[in-house]
Amino acid sequence: MGLLFKLLGYMPTTQAIECGFTHHGEMYGIPCWVGDVDAEGPMVAAKWAPGELAISVGHWFIGFRADVTGAEPMFRIGIGEPIKPCN
């Protein structure tokens, strides 16, 4: 199963913690790791590599909409439970 996760680009919990992520979350319905949850712009990374493409498309769409309407871009990030380290 580990090889399949690697092929699909899964970021394991231990790697997420090493990169500074502290919480489970979601962005545009895509499961993510979230860090700096108290910051104005928290850091977000998809748990699966294909999700990064979908998040990039979502960012492009929100940025385009903000340019057209003149509104401030707003990105909806759902912050879930803190990450519990695997032992």
N, C-alpha and C positions, 0 to 999 in steps of 0.2 A: 504494500500500500504506500510505503514511503516514496518509492520511485514514481508512482502515479501522481502524488502530490507535487513532487519536484517538476515533473513534466508539465503540469498545469500551472506552475508558478505560485504555489501556495507559500505564504510567509508564515512559518510556525511561531507559536507564542514566544519561545525563547529568543528568536531573532527580532520579533516586534519589541520585546522589552529592551534588548540591546540597542535598538535604534531609537529608544526614547518614548515609545508608545505606552500609554498607561491604561487605556480603556477600550472596550469593544464599542463599536458604533456602526452607523450606516450613513451613506450619502447617496441620494437618488435611489434608495432601496438596495444598494450594493453593500454587503458586509465589509466593514473596514476596521482598521486599527486607528485609534485617535490618541493624540498626545497634546500637551499644552492646552488642556481643556478650559483653563481660565483665561487664555489669551484671546485677543480680538479675532485672530485668525489661527485656530488650532491646526496642527499638522494632521494630515489624513493620508492613509495608504490603504488601498484595497487589499483584502486578504488573499485574493486570487488575481493573478496577472491579467486575465481578460477584463476584469473589473476596472483596471486602470484606464483602459481604452474608453469604456463607457463613462467614467468620471470625466475624462478629458473632453469627450463630446458634450457632456452636460455643462462643463465650465465654458466651453466655446459658445454654446447656446445662451447661457445666462449672460455672458459678456456681450454677445451680439444684441440681445434684448436690451441690455443696459445702454449700449451705444445708441440704439434706435430711439428708446424712450427718454434717454437722459437721466434715468434713475440710477441710484447707487446699486451695484450688483450685490445680491444677497444669496448666499449659499446655505442651504438647509443641511445641517449636520446633526444626526441623531447620536447622542452620547449615551452609551449603555453602562453596563457594569464594569468595575475595574477589572483589569486582567489579573487572574490568579496564576502565579508562577507554577509551572509543572515541576514536580520533584521526582 
